[in-house]
């Protein structure tokens, strides 16, 4: 018996890259999968066909169950539509994996409003638009797994202020939802992935985090194969991971990391209200000592 037998899943952005690998892994482990992908370029421009159809063919050829879906999950109607597609096709939704995203890289002083808004819309609003109807359905059934995709970019990627902001916000959304939904037997966790994809193809080598990324079209069966991200997702989607909630995991190559939650590092206590003068005298030797810059994975 496979670990996800009898489960129904939605994976957004699953026509290519990491999403594709996740959808195929969920299906290989017994889940019926809605493969959601609009079919867009890395910067979000629509293409005439969706690769979701090809992924569905691959899953079915391997003996799995899947249907394709091309709705825009960054709209309320699209998010509801993809959740309803799973319920219509499979009778329920047990697993939601939010992978869909785009890039519009630019330095903050050169970034247009449209470049900011569209990245925030697809990443952050896209998570809200699927999580809202999925969590309502899961709450009624008292069971569910939600797995959100953040990024090491949230830790300080240069030239990606919109993407970094969205991915950091997804962590906040994950933690808040994990606390709120725990009593309904729903877990919510986040992944910071690392693999060679169309997105990493667009990043200059000098800015690539965590090592050297090869071209995505030659990543299969290498350490940077997107398939290496999928096992932790399958585990978190299973009943075996019921006790894992509100956590963020890194998955890059053959390394899986658990990240800590933000916690106080140094505290400066006073016995009366602080003045600027007193704080200035105390800061360097206390809060200002051993400062570290933001860092990526």
C-alpha positions in Angstrom: 0.0 0.0 0.0 1.4 3.4 -1.0 1.7 6.2 1.6 -0.9 8.4 -0.1 -3.4 5.8 -1.3 -6.9 7.2 -1.3 -5.7 10.8 -1.1 -6.7 13.6 -3.5 -4.3 16.5 -4.2 -4.0 19.8 -6.0 -0.6 21.0 -7.0 -0.4 24.5 -8.5 2.3 25.4 -11.0 2.8 21.8 -11.7 3.4 21.8 -15.4 7.1 22.2 -15.1 10.1 22.2 -12.7 9.5 21.5 -9.1 5.7 21.5 -9.3 5.9 18.8 -12.0 8.2 16.7 -9.9 5.9 17.1 -6.9 2.7 16.2 -8.8 4.4 13.1 -10.3 5.7 12.0 -6.9 2.3 12.4 -5.2 0.7 10.3 -7.9 3.4 7.7 -7.8 2.7 7.4 -4.1 -1.0 6.8 -4.5 -2.6 10.3 -4.7 -5.0 11.4 -7.4 -3.8 14.8 -8.5 -5.1 17.9 -10.1 -2.2 19.2 -12.1 -2.8 23.0 -12.2 -0.7 25.2 -14.6 -1.8 28.1 -16.7 1.0 27.7 -19.1 3.0 30.9 -18.8 6.5 32.1 -19.3 8.8 32.7 -16.3 7.6 36.3 -16.1 4.0 35.4 -16.3 3.1 35.9 -19.9 0.5 33.4 -21.2 1.5 30.7 -23.7 -0.9 29.0 -26.1 -0.8 25.6 -24.4 -0.3 24.3 -20.9 2.3 21.7 -20.0 -0.2 20.4 -17.4 -1.6 18.1 -20.1 1.8 16.5 -20.7 2.2 15.9 -17.0 -1.2 14.2 -16.8 -0.2 12.0 -19.7 3.0 11.0 -17.9 1.2 10.2 -14.7 -1.5 8.2 -16.4 1.2 6.3 -18.4 2.8 5.3 -15.1 -0.5 4.0 -13.8 -1.5 7.1 -11.8 -4.7 9.2 -11.7 -4.6 12.9 -12.7 -6.5 15.7 -14.4 -5.2 18.9 -15.9 -6.4 22.4 -14.8 -5.5 25.7 -16.3 -7.2 28.2 -14.0 -5.4 31.3 -12.7 -5.0 30.5 -9.0 -4.1 34.1 -8.2 -7.8 35.0 -8.5 -10.5 34.1 -6.0 -12.5 32.3 -8.8 -9.5 30.4 -10.0 -8.5 29.3 -6.5 -12.1 28.1 -5.8 -12.2 26.5 -9.2 -9.1 24.3 -8.8 -10.3 23.2 -5.3 -13.7 22.4 -6.7 -12.1 20.5 -9.6 -10.5 18.1 -7.1 -13.8 17.7 -5.2 -15.7 17.1 -8.5 -13.2 14.6 -9.9 -12.1 12.8 -6.7 -14.9 13.6 -4.2 -12.6 15.5 -1.8 -9.4 17.3 -1.3 -6.8 16.1 1.2 -3.6 17.8 0.0 -2.9 21.3 -1.3 0.6 22.1 -2.6 1.2 25.7 -3.6 4.1 26.0 -6.0 3.0 28.4 -8.7 5.1 31.5 -9.1 6.7 34.0 -11.5 9.7 36.3 -11.5 10.0 40.0 -12.4 13.5 40.7 -11.2 14.6 44.3 -10.8 16.5 46.4 -8.2 14.1 48.2 -5.8 15.0 51.6 -7.2 14.1 50.5 -10.8 11.1 48.4 -10.0 7.8 49.4 -11.6 4.4 49.1 -9.8 3.3 46.5 -12.2 6.4 44.3 -11.6 5.8 44.6 -7.8 2.1 43.9 -8.0 2.2 40.9 -10.4 4.8 39.0 -8.4 2.9 39.6 -5.1 -0.3 38.7 -6.8 0.8 35.3 -8.2 2.8 34.2 -5.2 1.1 35.6 -2.1 -2.4 36.2 -3.3 -2.2 32.9 -5.1 -1.6 31.1 -1.8 -4.5 32.9 -0.2 -6.9 32.1 -3.2 -6.3 28.4 -2.9 -5.9 28.1 0.8 -9.1 29.8 1.6 -11.5 27.3 -0.1 -9.2 24.3 0.6 -9.0 25.0 4.3 -12.8 25.5 4.4 -13.3 22.0 2.8 -10.7 20.4 5.0 -12.1 22.0 8.1 -15.5 20.3 7.4 -13.7 17.0 7.0 -11.4 17.5 10.0 -8.4 16.5 7.9 -5.9 18.2 5.5 -2.4 18.9 4.5 -1.3 22.3 3.1 2.3 22.7 1.9 3.4 26.2 0.8 6.4 27.0 -1.2 8.6 29.9 0.1 12.2 30.4 -0.9 15.6 31.1 0.4 15.2 34.4 -1.5 13.1 35.5 1.5 16.4 35.7 3.5 17.8 38.4 1.3 18.0 37.8 -2.4 19.5 40.9 -4.1 17.6 42.2 -7.1 14.4 40.4 -6.1 12.6 42.6 -3.6 9.1 41.7 -4.9 9.9 38.0 -4.9 11.7 38.1 -1.5 8.8 40.0 0.0 6.2 37.5 -1.3 8.2 34.5 -0.1 8.7 36.0 3.3 5.0 36.8 3.6 4.2 33.2 2.7 6.1 32.1 5.8 3.9 34.4 7.9 0.8 33.0 6.2 2.0 29.5 6.8 2.7 30.0 10.5 -0.6 31.8 11.2 -2.6 29.2 9.3 -0.8 26.4 11.1 -1.8 27.7 14.5 -5.4 28.4 13.4 -6.1 25.2 11.7 -4.3 22.7 14.0 -7.5 22.0 16.0 -9.2 20.8 12.8 -6.5 18.2 12.1 -5.0 20.3 9.3 -1.3 20.9 9.1 0.4 23.8 7.2 4.1 23.7 6.5 6.5 25.5 4.1 9.3 24.5 1.8 12.3 26.5 0.7 13.4 24.5 -2.4 16.6 24.5 -4.4 16.8 22.9 -7.8 17.6 23.8 -11.4 14.5 25.2 -13.1 13.4 27.8 -15.6 13.6 30.3 -12.7 17.1 29.6 -11.8 18.1 29.7 -15.5 17.3 33.4 -15.3 19.5 34.1 -12.3 23.1 35.3 -12.9 25.6 32.7 -11.7 27.1 35.2 -9.2 23.7 35.5 -7.5 22.8 31.8 -7.5 22.2 30.6 -3.9 23.6 27.5 -2.3 26.0 26.5 -5.0 26.1 26.2 -8.8 22.8 25.6 -10.7 23.2 23.9 -14.0 20.9 24.6 -16.9 17.4 23.2 -16.2 17.3 21.1 -19.4 20.3 19.1 -18.2 19.4 18.8 -14.5 17.6 15.4 -14.7 19.3 12.7 -12.5 21.8 15.2 -11.0 22.0 16.7 -7.5 19.9 19.7 -8.7 17.1 17.6 -10.2 13.7 19.1 -9.1 12.7 15.5 -8.3 15.0 15.8 -5.2 12.6 18.3 -3.6 9.6 16.0 -3.9 10.2 13.4 -1.1 9.8 15.8 1.8 6.6 17.1 0.2 5.2 13.6 -0.1 6.1 12.9 3.5 4.5 16.1 4.8 1.3 15.3 2.8 1.0 11.9 4.4 -0.7 10.7 7.6 2.8 9.9 8.9 3.4 13.7 9.3 0.4 14.5 11.4 2.7 15.8 14.2 4.6 18.2 11.9 2.9 21.6 11.7 4.0 25.2 11.3 7.5 24.3 10.1 9.8 25.4 7.3 12.0 22.9 5.6 14.8 23.4 3.0 15.1 20.9 0.3 18.1 21.3 -2.0 19.9 18.4 -3.7 20.4 15.6 -1.2 20.1 17.9 1.8 16.9 18.5 3.8 17.0 21.3 6.5 14.7 22.3 9.2 14.7 26.1 9.8 14.2 27.7 13.2 11.5 30.2 13.8 12.5 33.8 14.4 13.5 34.2 18.0 15.1 37.0 20.1 18.9 36.9 19.8 19.9 39.8 22.1 17.8 41.9 24.5 18.8 45.3 26.0 16.8 45.9 29.2 16.5 49.2 31.0 15.0 50.2 34.3 13.6 53.4 33.0 12.4 54.8 29.6 15.2 54.9 27.0 16.6 58.1 25.7 18.4 58.4 22.4 21.6 59.4 24.3 21.6 56.4 26.6 20.7 54.0 23.8 23.5 55.4 21.6 26.0 54.7 24.4 24.8 51.2 25.0 24.0 50.0 21.5 27.4 49.2 20.1 28.5 46.9 22.9 25.1 45.1 23.1 22.6 45.0 20.3 25.1 46.3 17.8 27.8 43.7 18.5 28.5 40.9 16.1 25.9 42.0 13.6 25.4 39.7 10.6 24.0 40.7 7.2 21.0 39.0 5.7 22.0 35.8 3.9 20.5 33.4 1.5 20.4 29.6 1.8 
